[in-house]
């Protein structure tokens, strides 16, 4: 019996096997896994893990290329730095929302009998129907939950006890709940639970980290929110349906004020996504803090274009383990100096509001501890980024002829029809430019970026700027000397986006980036009429995948490459729209980008929030302006 046969045999008997952080996980009906079966699983463990990885990976490397010449698997490997990884360690990006839907599993937490909000009851029923229509697997609550065990040391008596509880299985992508305001007695219980958690955390845990589910069980026994049933918060999101917040969707209220409304809503509901509902409108909120609005008649577009992508690719920081770490001296980098100038010049626009510290907005220690685990130890969240791409680095011929291409060597893990390398290891891709195939070298990409949590408009060149590289893998260079409180400095959530824009520009619009290029992102949009000749807008109709996701990088790569189809010439600026999130800009020149953004803000044609998104969506479809 080999690994695939063993997995098939166990699956047929109702055993669920999956891989979590390269560890084999098993959930089985009681009594099915005998000692003999345990021995077999242990003997084949490495092969089973490899096999399960392979099942999740698209294996057809010769799939039909997209219009620009590369298929999604090749793009994904390039922007993700997966070139040195084996096939089973790489997951092909999915950007079709119907394909996303068919891979999702959700459950609805049962409503209490006393719940009487008929508008939300009606919407909840409509939502379940639409999810099923698109192929989402909707489990009943009983099907979604399982029994878990955990050990707990009882304070004072210092005895270990084993506790059992029911929680939602980790293969469930989302729990959909409704907001129910707590009663006085429940508020009192929450107060007592939090005091006990603080005591336990200080005297028993000594502030050491424990799994999220244990924190939730220790501190949330007096509550009835869906989050306390989550077994694995990195796999399962909580979506809460509530009454729409009319202030949050009011275009007259400044976006900076909406940030506080949005943060408090997410914390109050203890959820990753909040859906606001009224008789004629739908809103959706996640940590991107979009104030997007849909009419109730647009529920199909809302589900397919906005909700499903958010469930399929939750917001998550890029782990440091993905990078090869190193150091650099930012004071010797002309691009770090340009980045500081870029931020300072944009300060007057107000496009980069200050972020928030978790301990300033999340009052309950248990909630701060849970959020800290989920966002990988980050102490705060900021909005937008500034970056500066260095000129692409080439070694040898930038382009080769078709005859030279045919003599190049294949590269493991890539289609030889799309990517090959020469004897020196330099890789070349076959891409389509104006209906003609060209064979261009993949350059080394380097850029400097503001670190996560920094003040984008007042960067300290000594220790606020990190350097990111993309070659066969990802590189992260930190300043050689940093303040002690920044010892755990983290890269921005949007690293995939920055690298994807830079690499795509180098391949498809090299004039735009040949001397380096400023790149900025903020949580707003330009008006349709703001654009000038040689300025381009793409991405308006993309699914609204969240920031920091692999898929968001792919969409930005495709946005730049789509300019070839528009026969773009002398490109001065590109606006890459990310629905429900904001806009990325790349320009050929720092001063040009600054002047255009300042002018747009002064004239009211660029604003934070979703005010101008409707004009873009109604007038353009991946358009040239």
N, C-alpha and C positions, 0 to 999 in steps of 0.2 A: 504494500500500500504506500503510495506517495502522498505528498502534502495536499494536492488538489483532491485526490480521492478521499482523504481523511476529512477535509473541510466539507466536501459534498455530503459525505455520510452523516456528519454531525448536524449540518444545516437541515437535512431531511428530517432529523429527529427533533427539530425545534431549538437547537443550540445556536446562539448568536455569537459570532466571533468578529472582533474588529481590532484595529491597531490604533493605539493612543500614545503619541510621542514615542513611537517605535517599541512600545510594550504591547504584548498580546493580551487582550481582554476577552473574557468569556462570560456569557450569561446563559445558564442552562436550567431546564426544568429539574426539580428536586430529584436526586437519586440517579440521574442519567449518567453523570460523569463518575464512572467507577475508578478504582485504583489502577486497573489495567489501562483504562482509557487515559487517565492522567499521565501514566508513563509514556504512552504513545504520543500524546500531545507534547510532552517535554522533549521527547527524542526528535520530533519533527518541528520544534518551535521556530527555529530560524527559517526553515523552508516555508512554514505556514505564514509567517510575517511577510516574507518576500512575495508569496503568492497573493495574499490579501492586498498588498500594495499594487501588484500588477493588475488585479481586478478593478482597481480604482483609476487606472491610467489608460488613456486612449492609446491603443497600440498601433494604429495605422499611421505610420509616419509619412506615407505617400498620399495623404488625403488631398483633395482638390485645393490648390492655393487660392487665396483671396485675390481681389482685383489688382492689388499692388505686387503680387508675385510670391508672397510667403503665406504659409498656412498658420493657423493659430498655435499649433504645437511649437513651431519654430520660433514664432514671436515670443511665446511664453518662456521658452528656454533662454532666449537671448536676454530679455529684460530682467529675468529672475536670476540670472547668473547660475543656471543649472547645467552649464556645458560639461562640467567635470563630474556631475552626478550620474549615477546609473539610472536606467529607464524606470525602475521600480520606485525611485525616490522622487520622481517628478510627476506632478499632476497637471494635466493639460487644462488650460483655461476654458471656461464655458461662458459665452457672452450672449447666447440666445436664451431669452427669458422663459420660453416654453420648455426648453431643455432643462433649465434650472428648476422649474416647477416640478418636473417629473422625478427629480432627485430629492425632493423635500418631504419631510414628515412633520406634521403639526398635530396639536391636540388643543381642544377647548376646555378650559377649566369649568366645571359645572356652575351654573348660576344658583345662588340661594333662592329658596322659594319666595322669599320676601322681596326679591329684586323687582322693581316695578317701572324702570325706565324703558318705556315701550319703544322709543326711537332707537336706543342702543340695542334692544332685543331684536328689532327688525333688521338693523344693519348687521348684527352678528350672524343672523340666519343667511342674509344675502352674501356675506363674506365667505361663509363656509361653502355655499353653493358655487361661488366663483372659483375658489381654490380647488375644489373637486373638478370643476370643468376644465381647468388648466393642467390637471394631472397630479396635483399635490395629494399625497396620501394623508387623509385625515383620520387619526385614531380616536376611538372613544377614550374617555379618561381612564377607565379600567384597563384598557389595552396599553395605555401609555405609561402606567405606573408600575413599579416593582418594589419589593421589600429590600431595604438596605440595613446594614449594621454598622455601628461605630462605637468606639470605646471612649469613655469620658471619665476623667478623674473628678470625684465629688469633692468640692471645697470643704475645708474644716476637717472632715474625717479622712481625707486623702486616700480614698478607696477608688479603685478602678471598677467601673460598671459597664456592661455591654447593653446598648440601647438599639432598638429596632424602629425603623420608620419607613413610611412609603414615600417614594420620590419618583420623578419622571425620568425615564431611561435616557441615557446620553445620546442615543441615535435619533431622538426627537429633536428637530431643529428649532421648534418654537412652541411655547405655551401661550395661548391667547386667553386673556382674562379681561375683566371689566373692573373699573375703579369703584370701590365701595367705601364711602367715608367712614372712619372708625367711630364707634360709639364711645361714650364717656368711660364705660367699664373697660373697653378694649384699649383706650388711651392709657388708663391706669395700669393695665397689664403690660403694655409696651414700656412704660416708665420703669416698672419693677424689673422687667427682663433686661433692660439696658444697664441698670445698676448692677445686676448679677453678672452680666457679661464683662463689665469693666473690672469687677473684682476678680473674676476668673482669669481675664487676660493679664492682669497685673501680677497676681500672686501665684497662679498655676502655670500659665503659659510663659510668663516672663517676657511678654511682647514678641515671642517667636511666631513665625507664620504658620498657619494651619489651613487645611483645605476650606474652600468657600462654603461647602455644604455643612461643615462642622460649625463654622461661624453662624450660619443661618439657623441651624438647629439650636444653638446655644442662646441666640438673641431674639429669635422670631417666633417663639412658641406662643406668644400672646397675639400674634397677627395672623391674618388669613390671606396674604398676598401670594401670588403664584411663585415668586422668586424662591420662597423657602422650600419648594418642592423640586428645585433644580439640582440634579445630581452632578452635572458637569457644565458650569456656566460658560466655558469656552466653546461648547457644542450647542447648548440650548439657550435661546434668547427668550425673554419675556416680553410679550406684546400686550399692552393694556389699551382697551377701548374706553373712552371717557367723553364727557360733554366737550364740545369744541370750546377753546379759549378764544373769545372774540378779540381780546387785546393782542394775543399772539399773532393773529392773522390780519390785524388792522394795519393797512399800508401807511397810515399816518403816524404810527408809533415808531420811534427810532429803533433800529435793529439792536443797538447796544442795550436798550431796555428789554428787548425781546430775549436777549441772551439770558438774563436773569430769570425771566419767565420760563424759558425752556429748560434751563438747568434745574430749577425748583420743581418743575413738572416731572422730569425724569427721576429726580430723587424722591419726590413725594410718592410716586407710583412704583418706585424701585424696579424700573423696567428699562430695556434697551430701546424700545420703540413705543411711542404713544400715538394712537389714532384718535383724533378728535372728530366728533360726529354731531351734526345738527340736521334739521329737516331738509336742508338743501346743499350742505357743504361737507367736505371731508378734508381734514388736515392730517399731516404725518410729521412726526418729530422723532429724531434720534440725536446722537451726540454731534452730528454735523450741524444741528440747530437750524435746519431749513424751515422756513415758514411757508412751504408750498401748500397750495389750496387746489382742491378738485371739486367740481360740482357732483352731486349725488348721481347724476346721469352718466358721469365718467367713471363709475366704479370699476368697469372692466380695465380701463387704462390705468387706474390707480393700483389695482391688484397686480397687473402684469408688469407695468413699467416701474412702479415705485416700491410696492410692498415685497413682492417676490425677490427682487435683487437684494434687498436689505436682509432678508432672512437667509438667502443662499450664501451671501458673503458678509458676515458681520464685521464690524469695525474691530481691528486688532492691530497692535503695534508689531513692527518687524523685529523679531528677536535678535539679540546680539550674536547668537550662535550661527546666524546666517552669514556673518561677515568674517573676513580675515582682518584682524585688528592690527593697527599700526599707529604711528605718531607722525606729526608734521609740525612745522613752525608757521603759524598763520601770518606772523609779521613779515615773513619773507615771500608771501603770496600776494601778487598784484590783484588776484581775483578776490581774495578775502577783503582787501581794501575797497575794491569796487562794490562788494556786497554790503559793507558797512555804509558806504555812500548811498547805495540804492535804498536801504532802509531809512536812512536819515531824510533823504529827499521825499520819501512817500509819507513821512510822519504827518504832514499837514492835510493829507487826504482823508484821514480817519478810517481808512480801509482795514486797519489792523488793530482792532480793539484789544485791550489787555485781556489775558486769559484769567483763569481762576485757580486758586489753590484748593485742593480737596478739603483741607481742614477749615477753610473759610466758608464753604457753602454746604458741606455735609456735616451736620451737627452731631449725629450719632456715631460713636466710635465704631460700632459694629458695621455700620454701612461704609465708613471710610476704609475699614480693613478689607471688606469684601471688594469694593471698587479698586483698591490698591492692588489686590491680587489679580483682578481681571485685566487691568491696564498695565500689568507687568511692573509694578513698583513705582510707577510715575506719581509724582506728587501734585501734578496739576495738568490742566489742559489749556491750550492756546488755539487761536483761530487764524488760519492762513500761514503762509511761509514765504520766505524770500530765498532765492538761490541764484548762483551764477555758474553757468556751464563754461568750463575751460574749452579752448579749441580742441577738437578731436585729435587724437594722437595716432598717426599712421606710421607703419614701418614697411618700406618697400612700395611697390606700385599701388596707387589708390584704386585703380581699375585695371582689369585684365581683359584680353580679347576672348571671344568664344572658344577659339582654339586653345588658348592658354588655360581657360577654365576646364576644358575637357581633360586636360592632363593633370589636374589637381587631385588630391587624395580625399577619400571620404572621411567623415568625422562621425565617430560612434554616437548614436542617439539622434542623429539628424538625417533627413532625407538628402541623399546625394544629388537629387535634382534641384535642391535649393541652397545647400551650403557645403562647401569644400574647403580644404586648406592646402597651403603650399608646404614645401619641405621645411620651412622655418617655423611652421605652426601658425602662420597668419591665416585667418579665416576670411573667406569671400562668400557673398550671397548673390544669388541670381534674382534680381528684382525687375519689375516692369516700370519703365518710365516712358510715358506717351506712346503706349502700344509697342514699345521696343524693349527687349531684355538687355540689361546691362549687368556687369559682374563687378561689384564693388567690395572693397575691403571693409571688414567690420573693425572700426577703430577702437582703441581704448578710450573709454569715456570717464572723465573726471569732472566733478563739480564741487563747489563749496556751498554749504547750506547752513541756515540758522539751526541751532540745536533745539530740541523740543523744550517748550516752556520759556524760551528767551523772549526778550522784548525786541520784536522784529524791527522797530524803528529807532532803536538805540543800542545796537549791537556792540559789545566789547570785543575788539578784534583779537584780544589775547585768549579768551576762552569761551566765546559764544558761537564760534564758527567751526563746524566739522567738515571734513573732506570725504567725499564718497566716490568710490571707483567701481566701474563695471568692465571687467575683462572676461575671462572664462568663468569668473565667480565674482562675488560682491566683496568690496573692500571698505573699511571704515577707518579713517585716520583721525585721531583726537589730538587736540593741542598738546604739546609736550609739557606745558606747565598750566595747570588749572587750579582754581580755588578749591579748597577742601570740600566745600558744600556741593560742588559740582562733580564729585568723584564718580557718581553714577550717571553722568550725563547720557542722554538717549538721543538717537536720531529722530527726525520728524516721522510722523505716520506716513507721509506722502513720498517716501523714497522711491518706490516703484514708479510713481508718476513722474518725478523729476528725471529719473534715468530713462524711462520710456520716451519722454519728449526729446531728450538730448540725443538718444541713439537714432530715433526715427528722423530727426532733423538732419543728422550727419549722413544718413543713407539717402533720404529723399529730397531734402532741401538744404544742401550743404552750404549754399551762400548765406543762409540765415544764421549759421552757427560757426562759420569758419574762423571768426575772430573771437569766439566766445559769445555768450548770450545771457542776458538777465531773464530769469523766470520768476514769476510771482503767482501766488494764489490767495484769493480772499473769498469770503462768503457772500458774494453778491454777483451782479451781472451788469453788462453794458446794455444800453438801449440800442435798438436796431439802427437808428439814425446816427449813432455815434461814429460808426465805421467810415473810414476814408478809403480811396483807391489803394490797392496793394495791402489792405488789411483784411484778414479773413476770419470767418467764424465757422466753427465745426462743433459737432457733438450735441446739438440741441435736442435731438430725438433719441439719444442714447438711453438705455435703462439707467436708473439712478442707483448705481452701485456706490457704496460708501467710500470715504477717503481711506487711504492706506491699504487698499485691497489690491491683490494681484490683478484682478479684472479691470480695476480703474486704470492701471498702467497700460493694459492692452488697449483699452478704448482711446487713451491719449496717443499711443503709438499709431493706431489706425487713423486718428484724426489728422495727425501731421501727414501721414502717407497719402491720405485722400486728396491732399492739395495737388498731387500730380495729376489726378483725373480732371481737376478744375483748370489744368494748364496754368497754374499760378506762376507768375514771373515777378522778380524784384520784390519779394515778400518783405514787408517792413515789420509786420506784427501778425501774430496768430492768437486768436481767442479760442481756447478749448473749454467748452462749456461742460460742466458736470451737473446735470439736473439734481435738484434737492441738495446741492452741496455748495456750488459756487463756480468760479471761473479761474482757469490757469491762463496766464499770458506769457508768451515768449516773443522777444523782439531782437532785431539785429544790433540794436544800440541802446545803451543804458539811458542816455539823455533823451532819446526819442520816446522810449517807453514811459519815462517819468513825466515828460511833458504831456503825452496823450492821456495818461491816467489823471493827472492834475486837472487838465482841461475838462475831462469828462465829469469829474467830481464837482468842479466849480459850476458847471452848466447843468448839473442835475441829471446827466445822462449815464452816470455810473453811481450806483448806490449799493450798500450792503442790504442783504435780504432779497426776497424774490420779486420785488416790485417790477423790474424790467424783464423778468423771464418770460412773462406772457407775450410781450411784444416780439421777442425773439422766436418763440415757438410758433406764433401765428404767422410769421412772415418768412421764416427760413426753414429749410430742411437740408442740413449739411451744405449751407449756401456759400457762394462767393459774393461778397459785398462790394 
